[in-house]
Amino acid sequence: MGIEFTPIFLMILVGISVAVGMLVSSYLLSPGRAKTPGNRVKQMPYESGMDPVGDARQRFDVRYYLVAIEFLIFDVELLLLYPWAVGQWHRDDVSPALDATVGVPLELRTIAFLGALAFIGILVAGFAYTWRKGVYEWR
């Protein structure tokens, strides 16, 4: 192998060294478990001031996950609409040096706006569909 792969191998070696170094240092610097009476109480999980009751692997209703997915969809929608909203902003009084990079050109602004409206319309139709199916009703 040539010398051109040396930086790659050095990077892999540094990565492995950092990982092993973190594991070894956490092992050496950890406080360990004391063998005092009452240590069992100190090692119990603590949740909001109450002792945990029941199994941690309990089943959740499917509607919980559906609402969570809806939240993610609308959250991503906002992430996709934000650059569009910034791009729609166009000022005519900017300096000529920046004029080529600021905003959507005037002749394409209507097309971009209609595309964003179609995107919002599809999301609203999906929201109406899930509402109609009763996803948001907790029985």
Beta strands, then each sheet from edge to edge (+ up, - down):
end
